Amino acid sequence: MRVKNLRYVTSQPWPFPHSLMMAFMAEYDGSDLQIDNKELLDAGWYRYDALPLLPPGTLARPPD
């Protein structure tokens, strides 16, 4: 996908060795949403007040 107006928000240490978690904000600027099936099972666009409900423990799990 293409984005515009990319802005750095913040960063913090990530609980994996030598890693940093960074947050950015951007505006969508076109193209289709395509995912890498090696990294994600699904992806979608959601309005902030209509996010899907997920079972606990499904996000940000370290690899086995």
N, C-alpha and C positions, 0 to 999 in steps of 0.2 A: 504494500500500500504506500501511497505517497502522503507525506505530512508537510505542513508549513508552520511557521511561527514557533519553532522548537525553542523551549525555554527550560533551563535547568531549575529544579526546585530545591532538592536537598540530596544528601548522601549520608550513609552510615555504614559501619562495619557489618559484614554478613557473617553468619556463624560457620562458614567454611574457611579453611586455611587460605590466606592471601586473597580474600575476596572483598569486594565493596558493592553495596547495593546503592543504586543511584535512581533518582526520580526525576522525570521530565514531564512537561506538559506540551502538547502540540495540537494543532487543528488538522483534521482530516482534509486531504487535498485530492482525493480521487483514487481510482483503481479498485480492484476487487480484493477482498480479504482472502489471503491464501496462507495456509499453515504448513509447517514442517511436521509431518506425521511422526517423526522421530522424537519430537519434543512435546507436542500437544496432541490431545485426542480430539479437541473441538475448540472452536473460537466463535465469537459472535459480538455484535454491537448491541449494547443495552443502555437505556436511559438510566441515569443515576438512581432514580426512584423506582425502577422496575428491574432491579438485578435479580437473576435467578437464585433460588435457594439451593445451597449445596450442603451435603452431609459434612459433619465436622471432620477435620483431618485430611481433606481432599486437596488443599492448596499448599504450595511451598513445602512439599515433603522432600527430604534428602533422598538421593538415589539409594537403592538397596545394595 
